Structure formats: structure tokens, C-alpha cells
Amino acid sequence: MMVTAFLRTPLFTFSSAEAHAPEGVAAVVGQVVSEQGGVTLRVTRWLDGRGRELVGPSRTLFLPASKLDHVWHHEV
């Protein structure tokens, strides 16, 4: 199932060659892997606070429920 997860606050990441996400990510789009205690996603798109796509690698992230504002489930 594809979802867009809107975050309460932007993701924290280091600004270096090892950064796991682009800076300023406010929402992520991806495939749900698990929904235990939050959402684990295979992220395919990174979005900033204005909905603009950010350049970043595809990653699998666990987003705890406390980090999520809301999750939009796309049509399957």
C-alpha cells in the first residue's frame, strides 16, 4: 500500500556525504512495510513543507507514531 506520511517536524539528518535523507523533509511517500508502533516505509519520494520534491536516495525508514502528523493512504 502506498502512503504519504506527513511529519510533525522535519526529519533531522546530518548534512554530509552519509546523509540518509535530504535536508528539510516534511513528508515522505512510499510503500508500507510494517505498521507496528508507527510506520516503516520504503521511501520513494521526499517532499519539503511546500510539497516540492527533494532529491534523495530511496531508503527504508521507521517513523514512530510520535513523529507522524497524519498518513494519507493512496488508492491501491
DRENPA-3360 file (N, C-alpha, C; in nm, 2 decimals, always signed):
BEGIN
1 = MMVTAFLR = +0.08/-0.12/+0.00/+0.00/+0.00/+0.00/+0.09/+0.12/+0.00 ~ +0.06/+0.22/-0.09/+0.13/+0.34/-0.10/+0.07/+0.45/+0.00 ~ +0.16/+0.52/+0.07/+0.11/+0.62/+0.16/+0.20/+0.75/+0.14 ~ +0.14/+0.86/+0.19/+0.22/+0.98/+0.21/+0.21/+1.01/+0.36 ~ +0.33/+1.01/+0.43/+0.33/+1.03/+0.57/+0.38/+1.18/+0.59 ~ +0.29/+1.26/+0.66/+0.31/+1.40/+0.69/+0.37/+1.40/+0.83 ~ +0.49/+1.47/+0.84/+0.56/+1.47/+0.97/+0.53/+1.59/+1.06 ~ +0.53/+1.57/+1.19/+0.50/+1.68/+1.28/+0.61/+1.78/+1.27;
9 = TPLFTFSS = +0.74/+1.74/+1.26/+0.85/+1.82/+1.24/+0.94/+1.76/+1.13 ~ +1.02/+1.85/+1.06/+1.10/+1.79/+0.96/+1.20/+1.69/+1.01 ~ +1.24/+1.59/+0.92/+1.34/+1.49/+0.96/+1.47/+1.56/+1.00 ~ +1.53/+1.51/+1.10/+1.67/+1.55/+1.13/+1.76/+1.46/+1.05 ~ +1.86/+1.52/+0.99/+1.97/+1.44/+0.92/+2.10/+1.52/+0.93 ~ +2.20/+1.45/+0.92/+2.33/+1.52/+0.91/+2.36/+1.57/+0.77 ~ +2.42/+1.68/+0.76/+2.45/+1.74/+0.63/+2.59/+1.70/+0.59 ~ +2.60/+1.58/+0.54/+2.73/+1.52/+0.50/+2.71/+1.42/+0.39;
17 = AEAHAPEG = +2.82/+1.36/+0.35/+2.81/+1.26/+0.24/+2.73/+1.14/+0.29 ~ +2.72/+1.11/+0.42/+2.65/+1.00/+0.47/+2.50/+1.03/+0.50 ~ +2.45/+1.14/+0.47/+2.31/+1.18/+0.50/+2.21/+1.08/+0.45 ~ +2.12/+1.04/+0.53/+2.02/+0.93/+0.49/+1.90/+0.99/+0.43 ~ +1.89/+1.12/+0.43/+1.77/+1.19/+0.37/+1.81/+1.33/+0.34 ~ +1.75/+1.40/+0.24/+1.78/+1.54/+0.21/+1.73/+1.63/+0.33 ~ +1.79/+1.74/+0.34/+1.75/+1.84/+0.45/+1.61/+1.90/+0.42 ~ +1.54/+1.92/+0.53/+1.41/+1.99/+0.52/+1.29/+1.90/+0.48;
25 = VAAVVGQV = +1.30/+1.76/+0.50/+1.19/+1.67/+0.46/+1.08/+1.69/+0.56 ~ +0.96/+1.72/+0.51/+0.84/+1.74/+0.59/+0.73/+1.63/+0.56 ~ +0.75/+1.55/+0.45/+0.66/+1.44/+0.41/+0.74/+1.34/+0.33 ~ +0.70/+1.22/+0.34/+0.76/+1.11/+0.26/+0.65/+1.03/+0.19 ~ +0.68/+0.98/+0.07/+0.59/+0.89/+0.00/+0.66/+0.76/-0.02 ~ +0.58/+0.65/+0.01/+0.64/+0.52/-0.01/+0.55/+0.41/+0.01 ~ +0.61/+0.29/+0.01/+0.54/+0.16/+0.02/+0.55/+0.12/+0.17 ~ +0.43/+0.09/+0.23/+0.43/+0.04/+0.37/+0.49/-0.09/+0.38;
33 = VSEQGGVT = +0.58/-0.11/+0.48/+0.65/-0.24/+0.51/+0.58/-0.30/+0.63 ~ +0.56/-0.21/+0.73/+0.50/-0.25/+0.86/+0.43/-0.13/+0.93 ~ +0.34/-0.16/+1.01/+0.27/-0.06/+1.09/+0.26/-0.09/+1.24 ~ +0.37/-0.13/+1.29/+0.38/-0.16/+1.43/+0.45/-0.05/+1.51 ~ +0.38/+0.03/+1.59/+0.44/+0.14/+1.67/+0.47/+0.26/+1.59 ~ +0.42/+0.26/+1.47/+0.45/+0.37/+1.37/+0.44/+0.32/+1.23 ~ +0.52/+0.37/+1.14/+0.51/+0.32/+1.00/+0.65/+0.30/+0.95 ~ +0.68/+0.18/+0.90/+0.81/+0.15/+0.83/+0.77/+0.16/+0.68;
41 = LRVTRWLD = +0.85/+0.25/+0.61/+0.82/+0.28/+0.47/+0.95/+0.26/+0.39 ~ +0.93/+0.21/+0.26/+1.03/+0.21/+0.16/+1.01/+0.35/+0.09 ~ +1.08/+0.45/+0.12/+1.06/+0.58/+0.07/+1.10/+0.59/-0.07 ~ +1.01/+0.65/-0.16/+1.03/+0.67/-0.30/+1.04/+0.82/-0.33 ~ +0.98/+0.90/-0.25/+0.98/+1.05/-0.27/+0.99/+1.12/-0.14 ~ +1.07/+1.23/-0.14/+1.09/+1.32/-0.03/+1.03/+1.45/-0.06 ~ +0.95/+1.51/+0.03/+0.89/+1.64/+0.00/+0.92/+1.74/+0.11 ~ +0.93/+1.86/+0.07/+0.95/+1.97/+0.17/+0.82/+2.02/+0.22;
49 = GRGRELVG = +0.82/+2.12/+0.30/+0.70/+2.18/+0.36/+0.60/+2.24/+0.26 ~ +0.64/+2.26/+0.14/+0.56/+2.32/+0.04/+0.52/+2.22/-0.07 ~ +0.55/+2.09/-0.04/+0.52/+1.99/-0.14/+0.61/+1.97/-0.25 ~ +0.72/+2.04/-0.25/+0.82/+2.03/-0.36/+0.91/+1.91/-0.34 ~ +0.94/+1.84/-0.44/+1.01/+1.71/-0.43/+1.16/+1.75/-0.41 ~ +1.22/+1.67/-0.32/+1.36/+1.69/-0.29/+1.44/+1.57/-0.35 ~ +1.56/+1.59/-0.38/+1.65/+1.49/-0.44/+1.71/+1.41/-0.32 ~ +1.68/+1.28/-0.32/+1.74/+1.19/-0.22/+1.73/+1.05/-0.26;
57 = PSRTLFLP = +1.81/+0.96/-0.19/+1.81/+0.82/-0.22/+1.68/+0.75/-0.17 ~ +1.65/+0.64/-0.23/+1.54/+0.56/-0.18/+1.59/+0.49/-0.06 ~ +1.52/+0.49/+0.05/+1.56/+0.44/+0.18/+1.44/+0.37/+0.25 ~ +1.47/+0.28/+0.34/+1.36/+0.22/+0.42/+1.38/+0.29/+0.56 ~ +1.27/+0.36/+0.61/+1.27/+0.43/+0.73/+1.16/+0.39/+0.82 ~ +1.19/+0.38/+0.95/+1.09/+0.37/+1.05/+1.05/+0.50/+1.11 ~ +0.92/+0.54/+1.10/+0.87/+0.67/+1.15/+0.78/+0.63/+1.27 ~ +0.83/+0.66/+1.39/+0.74/+0.63/+1.51/+0.62/+0.71/+1.51;
65 = ASKLDHVW = +0.51/+0.66/+1.57/+0.38/+0.73/+1.57/+0.39/+0.87/+1.62 ~ +0.49/+0.90/+1.72/+0.50/+1.03/+1.77/+0.56/+1.13/+1.67 ~ +0.62/+1.09/+1.56/+0.68/+1.17/+1.46/+0.57/+1.21/+1.35 ~ +0.46/+1.13/+1.35/+0.36/+1.15/+1.24/+0.25/+1.24/+1.28 ~ +0.22/+1.33/+1.18/+0.10/+1.41/+1.20/-0.02/+1.34/+1.15 ~ -0.01/+1.29/+1.02/-0.11/+1.20/+0.97/-0.05/+1.13/+0.85 ~ -0.12/+1.02/+0.81/-0.08/+0.94/+0.69/-0.20/+0.93/+0.60 ~ -0.17/+0.96/+0.47/-0.27/+0.96/+0.37/-0.24/+0.83/+0.29;
73 = HHEV = -0.35/+0.74/+0.29/-0.34/+0.61/+0.22/-0.39/+0.64/+0.07 ~ -0.30/+0.61/-0.02/-0.34/+0.63/-0.16/-0.43/+0.51/-0.21 ~ -0.50/+0.53/-0.32/-0.58/+0.42/-0.37/-0.49/+0.31/-0.41 ~ -0.53/+0.19/-0.39/-0.45/+0.07/-0.42/-0.48/+0.03/-0.57;
% end
